[in-house]
């Protein structure tokens, strides 16, 4: 059993490293967006096989200048079984490297001229792949349009007709950048509006405070004028004052006499009060004795005369 499993595992490893590249009728494509003279150009080769794991293999890019049928090899990559992938460009100012996509290699031309315009062909030589179909691409290099005043624009970039490209030659999605710009612009506008509102609020507050201070000045008490000189009283005024004073004294005297009379009457009543109480007590005692002896009705009718004292009543009884 073990002797059967080991060959199978070795075969799987071998097919993973080399078997995936054995594809009949493989098509190798090329892409090179147009650029202005002086800009960076990208020539992207799509080999449709993992570049780093295809061994042994030789990747190359041929250049056909405008009007020429003789190719010039400008870049190559060698991937040997016992070595790492080795890529280099043969023209100065250019690089040849693998992109994030393991099946693509890109030739980067830093500053293009009209001499870089022409056809580019991506090639692959390996014993594990049948002769592939090669699809060349054309790099167009045009002069930058001049400004109306005859000067060349100082900005650099790709033509407006072609989108911006990344290092792989694929269009760059600027939606994220656009959203950032829109967000920054909106935030700046909001801050500017808030600043204007703050300035208006401060000015309004100062105006209101100024008006309030002016209103307080109007209601402040003014200095009182000095009092007018008082004329000395005349004889007639003095006579009237004396008469009023004399009349008041007479009234006070009458009131005082009346109070003294009332006090005298009260003192006389106070002196007679004990005598009245004594007589009432005797009368009550006499009636009680008469009632006791049954002569109460005769006394009330006057049929039993006595002087009203208890001793007289006892004598008659």
JODAVEN-V522321 format. One record per pair of residues at least 24 apart in sequence whose C-alpha atoms are under 7 Angstrom apart, sorted by the first residue. I is the first residue (numbers start at 1). GAP is how many residues later the second one is. If there is no record, write none. Layout:
i = {I I}
gap = {GAP GAP}
This chain:
i = {17 17 18 18 18 21 21 21 21 22 22 22 23 23 24 24 25 25 25 26 26 27 27 27 28 28 28 28 28 29 29 29 30 30 30 30 30 31 32 32 32 32 33 34 34 34 35 35 35 35 35 36 36 36 36 36 36 37 37 37 37 37 37 37 38 38 38 39 39 39 39 39 40 40 40 40 41 41 41 41 42 42 42 42 42 42 43 43 43 43 44 44 44 44 44 44 45 45 45 45 46 46 46 47 47 48 49 50 50 51 51 52 52 55 55 55 56 56 56 57 57 57 58 58 58 59 59 59 60 60 60 61 61 61 61 62 62 62 63 63 63 64 64 64 65 65 65 66 66 99 106 113 114 117 282 286}
gap = {36 37 36 37 110 28 33 107 108 106 107 108 106 107 105 106 105 107 108 106 107 105 106 107 94 104 105 106 107 105 106 107 91 92 105 106 107 106 105 106 107 137 106 105 106 107 105 106 107 123 124 105 106 107 108 122 123 75 76 77 104 105 106 107 73 74 75 71 72 73 117 118 69 70 71 72 67 68 69 71 64 65 66 67 125 127 63 64 65 126 60 61 62 63 124 125 59 60 61 77 57 58 59 56 57 55 54 52 53 51 52 33 50 24 25 26 24 25 70 67 68 69 66 67 68 64 65 66 62 63 64 59 60 61 62 58 59 60 56 57 58 54 55 56 52 53 54 51 52 69 62 28 27 24 27 24}
